[in-house]
Amino acid sequence: MNQVFLGEFIHSFDSQRRIIIPSEWRGSKNRKNSFYLLPGRHKTIQMIPSSSFSEILSKIKKVSFADAEASLALARLGRMAQACECDKQGRIQISNNLYNYAELENNAVLVGAINVIQIWSEKNWSKSGGTDEEVLDVIQKINERPENIADILKGKI
C-alpha cells in the first residue's frame, strides 16, 4: 500500500543535521522507515519512500551507461542522492550536499506533497507563493478532466 503524506510541519535541526520526521509519516513502529533523499526543484529535498523509489530505480536501470547525456544526469543525481532510515527517535540525518543545496538553516518546513515529502528552508517556502484558492482550482480541474492530471498539475490546463 502506498503511503500518503499530508500536512505541514516545522522542525529544527540538531547539531548533527538530524531532523524529526512526523510520526504520522513514519507509520507503525514495527515498520522500517527508509527513504531516499533527492534534490528537488525550487531548492527542496524530495524525500521518497523506499517502496516508491524502487519503482523509479527499475526504470533508471534500463538507461544505457553508454548514453552520454543520461549517464551524466545519473552521475549528478547519484552525487547528491542519499539513502536514509529513521532512527529510534524518528530522525533522519541530511548530508552536507543536500543541506547546502536546499539552503537549510536551523529550521525546515516538511511538507506532505501527497506521494513524497518535501523539505524546504523556511525562507524558500515562504517565497513559494500560491494561494489556497489556486489549490481548489487544481482540484476542480482534476475532477473535470482526470485524464489530463499531469498537465493540470504542471499548470498547462
N, C-alpha and C positions, 0 to 999 in steps of 0.2 A: 504494500500500500504506500502510495506517495504521500509524503508529509506536506502540509500546507503551513506557510509561515505568514502570520498576520500580526499587525501592531507595530508600535514604535517604542524603543527603549533607549534611554541614555545611561551609559555605564562608563566608569572611569577605568583607566589602565593602572596596573600596579607597576612597580619599578622594573619588572621583567617583561613589560609589554603584554601582559596577560589581561584578558577581559572576560567577564562572566557572560555566558550565553543564557538568555532567559530560560527558566525551567520548562515553560510550555513548549519551547522549541527543541528541547532535548529529549522529550518523551520519557519513557519509563526508565527506572534506574537499572533494570536488567538489560537494557539495550545498549549496545556500543554506539556512541555518538561520534562518528567520524565524518569529517568534511574535507573538501578541497577548497582552498582559497586561491582565487584568480584575480588579476587586475580587471577592473570593470571600467565602463565608460563613466565620465564625469568624476574621475579620481575616486572611485569607490573600490571596495573589495567585494567580490562576489563570493559568497560562502555557499557552496553547493554540497548537498548531502552525498555521501559516497554512492548510494544506490542510484542517484541521478547521474553522477559523474561517470559511472561505469557505462551508461548508455552512450555518453559523449565519447568516452575513450574507445569504445568499439568502432565508432565511425572514424575517429582520428587514426586508428591503427591501419585503416585502409589507404591512407595517404602514402604515396611512394616517397621514400627518402631521397630518391633521385630527382624529385620535383624541387628545383632550387628555391622558388618563391615560397612554397608550402613548408619546406624544410627550415628556412629562415624564420618563418612565422612561428613554427612549432618550437624552435630554439628560444625565441623571445618569450613565448608563453611559458615554456618549461623553466626558464631562468627565474621567472617571477612567481610561479605557482608553488603552492605549499600544501602538503597533506597535514592534517591535524586531527586530534582526538580530544574531546573534553576530559579534563582531569576530574577527580572526585568532587571538587568544588564547582564543577561546571564551567571551568575556564579553558580558553584556548590561548596560545601564545602566537602573536603576529610577528613574522620575520621583519628584519630591518628594511629589506627591499619593499615589502608591501606597506609597512608602516609609513615609510617616507613617500612612496608613490601616492598614497591616499591622503597625504598631508595631515596625518593624525597628530593629535597633541594629547592633552590629559584625558579628555572625554571623547567618546564616539557615540554616534547615533546608529543603533541597529534597527533596520527597517525590514519588516516582513514584506517581501516582494512576491508573494504567493508561492512560487516554486523554489525560490532561493532567498537567502538573507543577504542584504546589502549592508556594508559597514561604511559609514560616511563620517567625515570630520564634521563637527558642529558647524564650522564656517561654510563648508561646501553644501551641507544640507539646507542651511538657511538661504543660500543663494539659488537653490534648485528650482524655486518658483512653482508655478501652478497653483490651482485653486481646487477646493473640494467640488465645485460646480463642474470643472473640467473632467473630474473623475466620473461624475454622474453622466456626462455626455458620452464618455467612452463606453460605460456600461450599457447605455441605451443603444449605441451603435452596434455593440456586440450582440445584443438581443435581437436587433433588427436584421443583422447580416452576419450570422455566426460563421459562415464560410470564408469570410474575409478578416478573421480575427487578427492575423499578423499585420495586415495593412492598417487596421484600425489602431492597434497599439503603437504603430510607428507614426500615426498622425496623418497617414495618406488618405484616409477616408473620414 
